Amino acid sequence: MAVSSMQAVNVIGLMDHIDEAITVLGESGAFHPDEVNNFYPNVQDFTHLQTKNIYAEPLTNLKAVLNQTKRSFPIQDVSDFSPSFEELESFSASTTADIDALIDKRAVCAAKLAEAKHDLSIARHFSGLDVEIEKVLKMQYMNARFGKLPKDSVQKLEAYADNEFVEFAVCTEDKTHSWGVYFAPKDKTEEIDKIFEGLFFEPTDLVGDNETPGQKIEDLNKEIPQIEKELKEAQTALDKYLDENSERITRYLSKLEELYLYAGIRSKALQHNNSFIIVGWIPTENKKQLQRRLKKIRSIELDFSDAKNELDKRPPVKLKNCFLARPFEFYTQMYGVPKYNEIDPTLFVAITYIIIFGIMFADLGQGLCLAIAGMLMWKLRKMAIGKILFPCGISSMIFGMLFGSVFGFEHMLDPMFRLFGFEEKPFEVMASENTNTIILGAIGIGVFLLIIAMLLNVYTSFRQKNYGRALFSTSGIAGIVFYASLVFGLFAEFFLGMHVMTLPYILGLVVLPFILVFFAEPLGDLVNGEENWQPESWGGYIVENLFESIEVLLGYVTNTMSFLRVGAFVLVHAGMMLVVFVLAETVGGVGYWAIVVIGNALVMVLEALLVAIQVLRLEYFEMFSRFYSGEGREFEPVKITLD
């Protein structure tokens, strides 16, 4: 549970060498720029070098037009390529214009082809008409309406038999509609149109150009291949241009991406007369390499300082964990990264999450499926949750073996237990006599983990030199003594038959620690050396804290009781699988195995989701609240990612 050691770095030099310095900082891939006024409060005489990223527009324009080509141009290392801004801007403008022209030509051809195919599909519906459509549309006394009617609407036309103008001439039919035409006198067109509109008539544009539909179909069948040829030629011209200029496009695009990113460093820099200053953070492991490269630049002066001496400047945090805990950085970052001098909870989360998940989802077969699913989610889709599900599935397999459950078959592993001298599996989850054991075991896990969380708070508080919180807070030493003594005393009295809750025990290990917690704020300020450690009014403080004390006591109880869900899910899992097998036995025959397979699948999906959420809730609300703030800021170096 650690974070990478960081160094604060100040870079000062002449303006003539700022581009070289920024390039070195960017190419390091490990420099996190910061605001200069975060390090130096008096910067009134300094000015910002750049408020606008000049590379944004040419980069955006170039990327936008390249996206339309559906071609990929991987970002490459172009450290040996140093064009001026004018060259980059000119290349972006000319390339964008060239590609835009080729794309526009392709788009025109595609639009013409789509229109021709649409006209052909419409014309085919009226292929039986041996008249010129244009003449029909220009009749002097009648209006013609070409379109389609739903087939059931055609039958409804019989209701208008008394209206001689409500007639629909059918040309062709498809599965759902009849295609044809109706005519209406010009003085009755509005009335007839409303009737057909009520019958869901859909008009269509049919332009004849002084030719019959048959002639139109013939012309379009000749025109479409020609348009397709033009479209292919337009695509070929675009592909040829991209092929011939692929290397140049890649280099200029990569350089623009690089300089756009590095401009983020420039935007943080300040200038004073002919000098500049850049500040930021770098991992200690990268210090020597950066120092060596920057010292090669004339006029550059460097100053490094260990981040532990710069805590007031909020050093960024780079998590550093072993292979087991690294996937669980995902959960830590969701909550918030630690402060630089705060403990990293990732390893604690990894261990507790895996174990609790395994207990709540204890099944050898389903755990194996979950592990495989997690591995595939990561390997195929690079989903961060997949790397978490894999060890959780392994844990489920281990606890599934201990509980003797394989895809809900509770006695399949009995032969294995006989090797160890047992007649059958030693612990039957659904046995009524074991219910109390499961519940007490869940509470025991909660008590143990809460005490561990409080001990972590004590460690973090001493590390941050907050001795008052370490000694007197609800999760400090006084809180631990109060909570542990009360839990042990009650357990001994009610379950072990031991009389430990004597007057000295209660006064010394319960009452006294609680009084210290009650007066934690003034005592903490006193221990921390605060001058004004006393409250303005002792009476007001006591009255106010009486109500807060109730909340504190409820907090201990609710945090502990929340772990009952661990035992509850052990019982729920067994209960759900019992229901599956009852249904399977009811169906019987071939259906038995179908129900078993489907039931297992449903239980796996539903319960895996619920357990994952519930365990995360325990981590965040019950344990993190005891020792972790998550108010740090994440280390975000300026780094270009090569494809």
C-alpha positions in Angstrom: 0.0 0.0 0.0 2.2 2.8 -1.3 2.5 5.6 -3.7 5.4 6.4 -5.9 7.9 8.9 -4.5 7.6 12.3 -6.3 9.9 15.3 -6.8 8.8 18.9 -7.3 10.8 20.4 -10.1 11.4 24.0 -11.1 12.7 24.8 -14.5 14.1 28.3 -15.1 15.8 29.6 -18.3 16.0 32.1 -21.1 13.0 32.4 -23.5 15.3 31.4 -26.4 15.5 27.9 -25.0 11.9 27.3 -23.8 10.9 25.2 -26.7 13.8 22.8 -26.1 12.9 22.6 -22.4 9.3 21.9 -23.1 10.2 19.2 -25.7 12.5 17.5 -23.1 9.7 17.6 -20.4 7.1 16.3 -22.8 9.3 13.5 -24.2 10.1 12.3 -20.7 6.4 11.1 -20.5 6.6 11.6 -16.7 6.2 15.4 -16.2 3.0 16.7 -14.5 2.9 20.4 -15.0 1.5 22.7 -12.2 0.6 26.3 -11.8 3.5 28.5 -11.0 1.5 30.5 -8.4 1.0 27.2 -6.5 4.8 27.4 -5.8 5.4 31.1 -5.8 2.7 33.4 -4.4 4.1 36.6 -5.7 3.9 36.4 -9.5 2.4 39.9 -10.3 5.3 40.8 -12.5 5.0 37.6 -14.5 2.9 37.1 -17.6 1.4 34.0 -19.3 3.2 32.8 -22.4 0.2 31.4 -24.1 -3.5 31.4 -23.4 -4.6 29.6 -26.6 -3.3 26.4 -27.9 -2.2 27.3 -31.4 -2.1 23.7 -32.5 -5.7 23.0 -31.7 -7.3 24.3 -35.0 -4.9 22.6 -37.5 -5.0 19.4 -35.5 -8.8 19.4 -35.2 -9.4 20.1 -38.9 -6.9 17.4 -40.0 -8.3 14.8 -37.7 -11.9 15.7 -38.7 -11.3 15.1 -42.4 -9.2 12.0 -41.8 -12.0 10.5 -39.7 -14.3 10.8 -42.8 -11.9 8.6 -44.8 -12.3 5.6 -42.3 -8.5 5.1 -42.5 -6.3 4.9 -39.4 -3.1 6.9 -39.1 -1.2 5.6 -36.1 0.6 8.0 -33.9 4.4 7.5 -34.3 7.6 8.7 -32.7 8.5 11.9 -34.6 11.1 13.3 -32.2 13.5 13.7 -35.2 10.9 15.8 -37.2 10.9 19.5 -36.4 8.7 21.5 -38.8 7.8 25.1 -38.0 4.2 26.0 -37.0 3.7 27.7 -40.4 4.6 24.4 -42.1 2.3 22.4 -39.9 -0.6 24.9 -40.5 0.0 24.9 -44.2 0.1 21.1 -44.5 -3.1 20.8 -42.4 -4.9 23.4 -44.6 -3.8 21.9 -48.0 -4.4 18.3 -47.0 -7.8 19.1 -45.5 -8.8 20.9 -48.7 -7.5 18.1 -51.0 -9.3 15.4 -49.0 -12.4 17.5 -48.6 -12.6 17.9 -52.4 -12.2 14.2 -53.0 -14.8 13.3 -50.3 -17.2 15.8 -51.7 -16.9 14.3 -55.2 -17.5 10.8 -53.6 -20.5 12.2 -51.7 -22.0 13.7 -54.8 -21.7 10.4 -56.6 -23.1 8.5 -53.7 -26.1 10.9 -53.5 -26.8 10.5 -57.2 -26.6 6.7 -56.9 -29.0 6.7 -53.9 -31.4 8.9 -55.8 -31.3 6.8 -58.9 -31.9 3.6 -57.0 -34.8 5.2 -55.1 -36.3 6.4 -58.4 -35.9 2.9 -59.8 -37.6 1.3 -56.9 -40.5 3.7 -57.2 -40.8 3.4 -61.0 -40.9 -0.4 -60.7 -44.1 -0.1 -58.7 -45.8 1.6 -61.7 -44.2 -0.4 -64.5 -47.6 -1.4 -65.8 -48.6 2.1 -66.8 -48.1 2.7 -70.5 -48.5 6.5 -70.3 -46.1 9.4 -69.9 -46.2 10.4 -66.2 -45.4 14.0 -66.9 -48.6 14.3 -69.1 -50.7 12.7 -66.4 -49.4 15.1 -63.8 -50.2 18.1 -66.1 -53.8 17.3 -66.9 -56.0 20.4 -67.1 -59.1 19.3 -65.2 -57.9 16.4 -63.1 -55.2 15.9 -60.4 -53.4 12.6 -60.2 -51.9 11.2 -56.9 -49.4 8.4 -57.1 -48.5 6.4 -54.0 -49.3 3.4 -51.9 -52.2 2.2 -49.7 -52.1 -0.5 -47.0 -53.9 -3.5 -48.3 -56.6 -3.4 -45.7 -57.3 0.2 -46.7 -57.9 -0.9 -50.3 -60.7 -3.1 -49.0 -62.2 -0.2 -47.1 -62.7 1.8 -50.3 -65.9 -0.2 -50.8 -67.5 2.0 -48.2 -67.1 4.9 -50.6 -68.9 3.2 -53.5 -71.4 6.0 -53.8 -68.5 8.5 -54.5 -67.5 7.9 -58.1 -64.2 9.7 -57.6 -63.0 7.5 -54.8 -61.3 5.0 -56.9 -57.7 3.6 -56.6 -56.1 2.0 -59.6 -53.6 -0.7 -58.4 -50.5 -1.1 -60.5 -48.4 -3.5 -58.3 -48.5 -5.0 -54.8 -45.9 -6.0 -52.2 -46.4 -7.8 -48.9 -48.1 -4.9 -47.1 -49.1 -2.3 -49.6 -50.8 -1.8 -52.9 -49.2 0.8 -55.3 -51.2 2.8 -57.7 -52.9 6.1 -58.5 -56.2 7.9 -57.9 -57.7 10.9 -59.8 -59.7 13.8 -58.5 -61.3 16.7 -60.3 -59.6 19.9 -59.4 -62.6 21.3 -57.6 -62.9 18.2 -55.5 -59.2 17.4 -54.9 -59.2 18.6 -51.3 -62.2 16.4 -50.4 -60.8 13.3 -52.1 -57.3 13.9 -50.6 -58.8 13.9 -47.0 -60.6 10.6 -47.7 -57.4 8.9 -48.9 -55.3 10.6 -46.1 -57.7 8.9 -43.6 -57.0 5.6 -45.3 -53.3 6.1 -44.7 -52.4 6.8 -48.3 -48.7 7.7 -48.7 -48.0 9.8 -51.8 -44.7 9.4 -53.6 -42.9 11.6 -56.1 -43.0 10.1 -59.6 -41.3 12.2 -62.3 -41.7 10.9 -65.8 -39.7 13.4 -67.9 -42.0 12.8 -70.8 -41.5 9.0 -70.6 -43.4 6.0 -69.4 -42.4 4.2 -66.2 -41.1 1.4 -68.4 -38.9 3.8 -70.3 -37.8 5.4 -67.0 -36.8 1.9 -65.6 -34.8 1.2 -68.8 -33.0 4.6 -68.6 -32.2 4.1 -64.9 -30.9 0.6 -65.4 -28.4 2.1 -67.9 -27.6 5.2 -65.7 -27.0 3.3 -62.4 -23.9 1.3 -63.6 -22.4 4.5 -64.9 -22.9 6.3 -61.6 -21.5 3.3 -59.7 -18.5 3.5 -62.0 -18.1 7.2 -61.2 -18.4 6.4 -57.4 -15.8 3.7 -57.6 -13.5 6.1 -59.5 -14.0 8.8 -56.8 -13.2 6.3 -54.1 -10.1 5.1 -56.0 -8.9 8.7 -56.3 -9.3 9.2 -52.6 -7.5 5.9 -51.8 -4.7 6.8 -54.2 -4.2 10.2 -52.6 -4.2 8.7 -49.1 -1.8 5.9 -50.1 0.6 8.3 -51.8 0.6 10.7 -48.8 0.1 8.3 -46.0 3.6 8.6 -44.6 3.5 12.4 -44.7 0.1 12.6 -43.1 1.2 10.2 -40.3 4.3 12.3 -39.6 2.5 15.7 -39.6 -0.5 14.3 -37.6 1.9 12.8 -35.0 3.8 16.0 -34.7 0.6 18.1 -34.3 -0.6 15.6 -31.6 2.7 15.9 -29.9 2.9 19.7 -30.0 -0.7 20.1 -29.0 0.0 18.0 -25.9 3.2 19.8 -25.1 1.4 23.2 -25.4 -0.3 22.2 -22.2 3.1 22.7 -20.5 3.6 26.0 -22.3 0.2 27.2 -21.0 1.3 26.7 -17.4 4.6 28.6 -17.9 5.2 32.2 -16.9 7.5 34.8 -18.4 9.4 37.6 -16.6 11.5 39.8 -18.9 13.5 37.4 -21.0 13.2 34.4 -18.7 10.6 31.7 -18.2 9.7 29.5 -15.3 7.9 26.1 -15.4 7.0 24.0 -12.4 5.6 20.6 -11.9 6.2 17.1 -10.6 8.1 14.0 -11.7 8.5 10.5 -10.1 11.8 10.2 -8.3 12.8 7.3 -10.6 12.8 9.7 -13.6 14.7 12.5 -11.9 18.2 11.6 -13.1 17.3 11.1 -16.7 15.3 14.3 -16.9 18.1 16.2 -15.0 20.7 14.9 -17.5 18.7 16.0 -20.6 17.7 19.4 -19.3 21.3 20.3 -18.2 22.3 19.9 -21.8 20.3 23.0 -22.6 22.1 26.3 -22.1 20.7 28.8 -19.5 18.5 26.1 -17.9 18.6 26.0 -14.1 16.9 23.2 -12.2 15.7 22.8 -8.6 14.3 19.6 -7.2 12.6 19.1 -3.9 11.2 15.9 -2.3 7.4 16.0 -2.4 7.2 15.1 1.3 8.6 18.5 2.0 6.1 20.2 -0.3 2.8 18.8 1.1 1.2 22.2 1.2 1.4 22.2 -2.6 -0.7 19.0 -2.9 1.7 16.7 -4.8 0.0 14.5 -7.3 -0.2 10.8 -6.5 0.9 7.9 -8.7 -0.3 4.6 -7.3 2.3 1.8 -7.0 1.0 -1.7 -6.2 1.9 -5.3 -6.7 0.3 -7.4 -9.5 -2.4 -8.7 -7.2 -3.6 -5.2 -6.1 -3.0 -3.3 -9.3 -6.4 -4.2 -10.9 -8.1 -2.8 -7.8 -6.6 0.6 -8.4 -9.8 1.0 -10.5 -11.9 1.0 -7.3 -9.5 3.3 -5.5 -9.6 5.8 -8.3 -13.4 5.6 -8.4 -13.5 6.8 -4.8 -10.6 9.2 -5.1 -6.8 8.8 -5.0 -5.1 9.3 -1.6 -3.3 12.4 -0.5 0.5 12.1 -0.9 1.0 11.5 2.8 -2.1 9.3 3.1 -2.1 5.5 3.0 -3.0 3.9 -0.3 -5.9 1.5 0.4 -5.6 -0.5 -2.8 -3.9 -3.6 -1.3 -6.3 -3.6 1.6 -9.2 -3.4 -0.9 -7.8 -6.2 -3.0 -7.4 -8.6 -0.1 -10.7 -7.8 1.6 -12.7 -7.6 -1.6 -11.5 -10.9 -3.0 -12.1 -12.7 0.3 -15.5 -11.3 1.1 -16.6 -11.8 -2.5 -15.5 -15.4 -2.4 -17.5 -16.0 0.9 -20.6 -14.4 -0.5 -20.4 -16.2 -3.9 -19.0 -19.5 -2.7 -19.4 -22.1 -5.5 -16.7 -24.0 -7.2 -18.3 -24.3 -10.6 -19.8 -20.9 -10.8 -16.6 -19.4 -9.5 -14.7 -21.1 -12.3 -17.2 -19.6 -14.9 -16.8 -16.2 -13.3 -13.0 -16.4 -13.5 -13.1 -17.4 -17.2 -15.6 -14.6 -17.9 -13.4 -12.1 -16.1 -10.3 -13.2 -18.1 -12.2 -13.0 -21.4 -13.6 -9.5 -20.5 -10.0 -8.3 -20.0 -8.3 -10.1 -22.9 -11.0 -9.4 -25.5 -12.5 -6.1 -24.5 -9.8 -4.7 -22.1 -12.5 -4.1 -19.5 -10.9 -3.1 -16.2 -13.6 -5.0 -14.2 -12.5 -8.2 -15.9 -9.1 -8.2 -14.1 -11.1 -7.8 -10.8 -13.5 -10.6 -11.5 -10.8 -13.1 -12.3 -9.3 -13.3 -8.7 -12.8 -13.0 -7.3 -13.8 -16.1 -9.3 -10.7 -17.9 -7.9 -11.7 -16.9 -4.4 -15.3 -18.2 -5.1 -13.8 -21.5 -6.2 -11.8 -21.8 -3.0 -14.7 -21.0 -0.7 -17.0 -23.2 -2.9 -14.7 -26.1 -2.1 -14.8 -25.4 1.6 -18.6 -25.2 1.5 -18.8 -28.2 -0.8 -20.9 -26.5 -3.5 -20.5 -27.1 -7.3 -23.1 -25.5 -9.5 -25.5 -25.8 -6.6 -24.8 -29.5 -6.1 -24.1 -29.4 -2.3 -22.7 -33.0 -1.9 -20.7 -33.5 -5.1 -17.5 -33.0 -3.2 -18.3 -35.4 -0.4 -15.8 -38.0 -1.8 -13.0 -35.4 -1.4 -14.0 -34.7 2.2 -13.9 -38.5 2.9 -10.1 -38.3 2.2 -9.8 -36.0 5.2 -11.8 -38.3 7.5 -15.3 -36.7 7.1 -18.4 -38.7 6.2 -19.6 -35.7 4.1 -18.9 -32.0 3.9 -18.4 -30.7 7.4 -20.5 -27.5 7.1 -24.0 -27.5 5.7 -25.0 -23.9 4.9 -28.8 -24.6 4.8 -28.8 -26.5 8.1 -30.8 -24.5 10.7 -28.3 -25.2 13.4 -25.6 -23.4 11.3 -27.6 -20.2 10.7 -26.4 -18.5 13.9 -22.8 -19.6 13.2 -23.1 -17.9 9.7 -24.6 -14.7 11.2 -22.0 -14.5 14.1 -19.2 -15.3 11.6 -20.3 -12.4 9.4 -20.4 -10.0 12.4 -17.0 -11.3 13.5 -15.6 -10.5 10.0 -17.1 -7.0 10.3 -15.6 -6.4 13.7 -12.2 -7.6 12.6 -12.1 -5.5 9.4 -13.4 -2.4 11.2 -10.7 -2.7 13.8 -8.1 -3.1 11.0 -9.6 0.0 9.3 -9.3 2.0 12.5 -5.7 0.8 13.0 -5.0 2.1 9.5 -6.5 5.4 10.5 -4.1 5.5 13.5 -1.1 4.8 11.3 -2.2 7.4 8.7 -2.8 10.0 11.4 0.6 9.5 13.0 2.2 9.6 9.5 0.4 13.0 8.9 1.4 14.1 12.4 -2.2 14.6 13.4 -1.8 13.1 16.8 -5.1 14.3 18.1 -7.0 12.3 15.5 -4.7 9.3 16.1 -5.5 9.3 19.8 -9.0 10.6 20.4 -11.1 10.3 17.2 -13.9 7.7 16.8 -11.4 5.7 14.7 -8.4 6.5 16.8 -6.9 4.6 19.7 -9.6 5.7 22.1 -12.3 4.6 19.6 -10.6 1.3 19.1 -10.4 0.6 22.8 -14.0 1.5 23.3 -15.3 -0.5 20.3 -13.2 -3.6 20.9 -13.8 -3.7 24.6 -17.5 -3.3 24.2 -17.8 -6.0 21.5 -15.5 -8.4 23.4 -17.4 -7.8 26.7 -20.8 -8.4 25.2 -19.7 -11.5 23.3 -18.1 -13.0 26.4 -21.1 -12.3 28.5 -23.7 -13.7 26.1 -21.9 -16.4 24.2 -18.9 -17.6 26.3 -20.5 -17.3 29.7 -17.6 -15.2 31.0 -18.4 -12.4 33.4 -15.9 -9.7 32.1 -18.2 -6.7 32.2 -17.1 -5.7 35.7 -17.2 -2.2 37.0 -13.4 -1.6 36.6 -13.7 -3.1 33.0 -16.6 -0.8 32.1 -15.1 2.3 33.7 -11.6 1.7 32.3 -12.2 0.2 28.9 -15.6 1.5 27.9 -16.5 4.7 29.8 -13.1 6.4 29.9 -12.3 5.8 26.1 -15.8 7.1 25.3 -15.2 10.3 27.3 -11.9 10.8 25.4 -13.8 10.4 22.1 -16.5 12.8 23.4 -13.8 15.5 24.1 -11.8 14.5 20.9 -11.9 18.0 19.4 -10.4 20.1 22.2 -8.1 17.2 23.3 -6.9 16.8 19.7 -6.2 20.5 19.3 -4.3 20.5 22.6 -2.1 17.6 21.6 -1.5 19.1 18.2 -0.3 22.3 19.8 -3.1 24.6 18.8 -3.3 27.8 20.9 -7.1 28.1 20.9 -7.8 24.5 21.8 -10.6 25.3 24.2 -14.2 25.7 22.8 -15.9 29.1 23.2 -18.4 27.6 25.6 -17.9 24.3 27.4 -21.6 24.0 28.1 -22.5 24.6 24.4 -19.8 22.0 23.4 -21.2 19.4 25.7 -24.8 19.9 24.7 -23.9 19.7 21.0 -21.7 16.7 21.4 -24.4 14.8 23.3 -26.4 14.6 20.1 -23.3 13.8 18.1 -22.4 11.0 20.5 -25.7 9.3 19.6 -24.6 9.4 16.0 -21.2 8.0 16.9 -22.7 5.1 18.8 -25.1 4.4 15.9 -22.2 4.5 13.5 -20.4 1.8 15.4 -23.6 -0.3 15.4 -24.6 0.2 11.8 -21.1 -0.3 10.5 -20.9 -3.6 12.3 -24.5 -4.7 11.3 -23.8 -3.9 7.6 -21.6 -7.0 7.5 -24.6 -9.2 8.2 -25.0 -9.0 4.4 -22.0 -11.3 4.1 -23.8 -14.0 6.0 -27.1 -13.2 4.3 -25.6 -13.7 0.8 -24.2 -17.1 1.9 -27.7 -18.2 2.8 -29.2 -16.4 -0.3 -26.9 -18.2 -2.7 -27.7 -21.6 -1.2 -31.4 -20.8 -1.1 -31.6 -19.6 -4.7 -29.9 -22.8 -5.9 -32.2 -24.9 -3.7 -35.2 -23.2 -5.6 -33.5 -24.1 -8.9 -33.2 -27.7 -8.0 -36.8 -27.9 -6.7 -38.1 -26.5 -10.0 -35.8 -28.9 -11.9 -37.1 -31.9 -10.0 -40.7 -30.8 -10.5 -40.2 -30.7 -14.3 -38.1 -33.9 -14.4 -36.8 -35.7 -17.5 -34.9 -33.7 -20.1 -36.2 -30.5 -18.6 -34.4 -31.2 -15.4 -31.0 -30.4 -16.9 -32.4 -27.5 -18.9 -33.7 -25.9 -15.6 -30.4 -26.6 -13.8 -28.3 -25.0 -16.6 -30.6 -21.9 -17.1 -31.0 -21.5 -13.3 -27.2 -21.6 -12.8 -26.8 -19.0 -15.5 -29.4 -16.7 -14.0 -28.0 -17.1 -10.5 -24.4 -16.4 -11.7 -25.3 -13.2 -13.5 -27.7 -11.8 -10.9 -25.7 -12.8 -7.8 -22.3 -11.8 -9.2 -23.7 -8.3 -9.9 -25.3 -8.0 -6.5 -22.3 -9.3 -4.6 -19.9 -7.1 -6.5 -22.0 -4.0 -5.6 -22.5 -5.0 -2.0 -18.9 -5.8 -1.3 -17.9 -2.4 -2.9 -20.4 -0.8 -0.6 -18.8 -2.4 2.4 -15.4 -1.1 1.2 -16.6 2.5 0.6 -19.1 3.1 3.4 -18.0 0.9 6.2 -14.2 0.7 6.0 -13.0 3.7 3.9 -15.1 6.1 6.1 -12.9 5.0 9.0 -9.4 5.8 7.6 -9.5 7.2 4.1 -10.3 10.6 2.6 -9.5 10.1 -1.1 -9.0 13.8 -1.5 -5.7 13.6 -3.4 -5.1 14.5 -7.0 -4.0 11.9 -9.6 -0.6 12.1 -11.3 -1.4 13.1 -14.9 1.9 13.4 -16.9 2.0 15.0 -20.3 2.5 11.9 -22.4 1.8 11.1 -26.0 0.6 7.5 -26.5 2.1 5.8 -29.5 -0.1 3.4 -31.5 
